[in-house]
Amino acid sequence: MKKYRDNDGRRVVEVGDLSYLADRNHGYSWFQLHKMHHTTGWAVRKADIVIVPNETVAKDVVKYYLIPKDIVIIDPDRF
């Protein structure tokens, strides 16, 4: 996850992967999972634009973090 402001002052969050939410055999402790889920959720809910690499990650961001679909942009060239 990468957070920044673009030239227009909008908050942008780039989310590359959310596989830790679906796959429980990834080697993270429960605290690390909770921290990643909490920080990612906080960032995407505060963002004006969320950039993701593909449709699967876009659907997961909308599903898990309950944000509107219209702020999610699919751009595979950034990742």
N, C-alpha and C positions, 0 to 999 in steps of 0.2 A: 504494500500500500504506500502510495506517495501522495502527499498533500502540498498544495501550493495555491497561489493566486495568479490568475492570468492577467493580461495587460488591461483588461476592463475592470479588474478588481473583484471578479467572481471567484468563489472558493471552488477549487477543482480537486477531486480525489481520483486517483488512478488505482483500481483494484485489479490485480492480475490473476488472483487465484483464491477460491474459497473451498478448496478440497478438504481442508481440515474440518469443515462443518459436516461433511457427508461421510468421510472415511475416518473411522475411529482407530485405525491401526497405523498411525503416522508417527508415533513416538513422542508426542507432546504430553505433558502432565495435565491434569484437570485445571490447574491454575493457569498454565500457559494458554490453554484453549479458551478459558473464560476471559483472560486478558485480551487475546487477539479478537475474540468475538465482540467484546465490549468496545474496544478502541476502534475497530472497523465500523461497528454500528454507529457509534457516536460521530465518527468522521463523515460517513455517507449521509446521515440524517441532517447534518449541518451544511453539507455541500450544496452548491448551486448547480454543479455539473459533476457527474460520476462517469469516468471513462473506463471501459472494460474491453478485453480482447476478443470476446466472442459472445454469441447468443446464450450459451449455457450459463456463463458467469452473469450475464445481464439478468436472466430469469432468476438466478439464485439471489442476487442482490435485492431484487424487488420482493422476492418471496421471504427471505430471512430478515430483511431490515425494513420492510413495509414503506418503501419510498415510491414516489410516482415514476411511472415508466418514462415520462417525457424528459426527465433530467439525465437519463442513462444514455450514453453515446457509445456505440461499438466502434472501436478503432484498433484493428489488429496490428497496425504499423508501429504503434507506440511501444509494443511489448516485445 
